[in-house]
Amino acid sequence: MNTISLGHSGLHVTPICLGTMTFGEQVDQDASFAILDRAVERGINFIDTAEMYAVPARPETFNATEKIIGNWLTARPGLRQKLVIATKVAGPSRGMPWIRGGSADLTGADIIAACDASLQRLQTDVIDLYQIHWPARHVPMFGGLYYNPKNENTSATSIHAQLEALGTLVKAGKVRAVGLSNETPYGVHEFVRLAEQHGLPRVATVQNAYCLLNRSAENGLDETLHRLGVSLLAYSPLAFGLLTGKYDANGPTGEGAPADGRLAMFEAFRKQRWGRPDAVAAGRRYNQLAVANGMTPTQMALAFCYTKWQVASTIIGVTSLAQLDQNLDAWGTTLSPELLKQIDAIRWEHRDPAQ
């Protein structure tokens, strides 16, 4: 598995990234260590986390994932310099009072303080890729569909001020490269424009949802990223398990649904984009198509992300070594032109139900 460059950053990562948001909630520290060890053994050098994790977000597990990764790095002397570690500062946190008091903003001071805290939890001197988890602007995300200027967060810290804070971190040697998450084409353009205008760090990556059930990145964001030289990190390639086939019988809560599946365990996820009935229905269609073409649903869904020109690195999240191996074994699977046409035909019918 060759490494690829992230944007203009000079960071070189594997095209598969280990996502860790289950660590500290569904996966305890010992099991997390085993998953991290196996990922490295199999050649993965890219690990993504966030100050907010574990997910689903709650005060009892806030920061737990970074702490686990920090403990693992300390227990594996000499490994840190071989890895690219990415983390994120949470955006405005209404409804989550344990994050900066539930602030409706993300200030420059917030970004710097959050980075310092992440460095301590990760037990490292530098974060390779530091990302803003979601915008301070009011934009459609996490299942929202429409932008409405009437809902604009007029008190939000400007993109310029956020970039200045990121620049402070880069100059201090605490951060190597910066990125965004859950962003829009406008947001990416503005971050790049202001960085170039004011000599501030240029964003290297955008981490957005991308999978068979949510190809909204192909509706304009992909052109933005291509023309600006920014790399897409695709999260939720298996749509919270909908594209593994494990919920196909009777849905996430029906008879036969796996008790340890995220959609079965956590009602909050079922109320979001992944639990929509049309997303469940579309997932079944893709899964049936995979089986009809001699693949497991997981193989086809991951191969779709692994082979798309839009995607620099695909973030896989797992709760067991078996899942990790299955996801990594899908690398190298190719999809024929005929199969890709059938995939597109389903998209024309269902569009992006988990957008």
Secondary structure, 3 states (H helix, E strand, C coil): CCCEECCCCCCEECCEEEECCCECCCECHHHHHHHHHHHHHCCCCEEECCCCCCCCCCHHHCCHHHHHHHHHHHHCCCCHHHCEEEEEECCCCCCCCCCHHHCCCCCHHHHHHHHHHHHHHHCCCCEEEEEECCCCCCCCCCCCCCCCHHHCCCCCCCHHHHHHHHHHHHHCCCEEEEEEECCCHHHHHHHHHHHHHHCCCCCCEEEEECECCECHHHCCHHHHHHHHCCEEEEECCCHHHHHHCCCCCCCCCCCCCCCCCHHHHCHHHHCCHHHCHHHHHHHHHHHHHHHHCCCCHHHHHHHHHHCCCCEEEEEEECCCHHHHHHHHHCCCCCCCHHHHHHHHHHHHHHCCCCC
